[in-house]
């Protein structure tokens, strides 16, 4: 792991605290690793996950419906904006593939 890695020095036990969250990257290409998601049951979220293939890797993502529930539980101003977009079915193009 590189010296500037956000997970450098983390151990298995660091991923067991319910409210912990680790972030990698910068928006809009930031990845949040959350140990729990307010408003969402983790077992149900795992069953509902969406698998996306990217560069030959299968990557699990939270389902749209569970993401909406999580954002509703948060209640932050940006989350309310995101909920509206998610319910309208908008999928912003976050990755420039050119």
Secondary structure, DSSP 8 states (H G I E B T S, - for coil): --TT-TTTT--GGGG--TT-EEEES-TTS-EEEES-BTTB-HHHHHHH-EEEEETTEEEEE--HHHHHHHHHHH--HHHHHHHHHHHTT---------
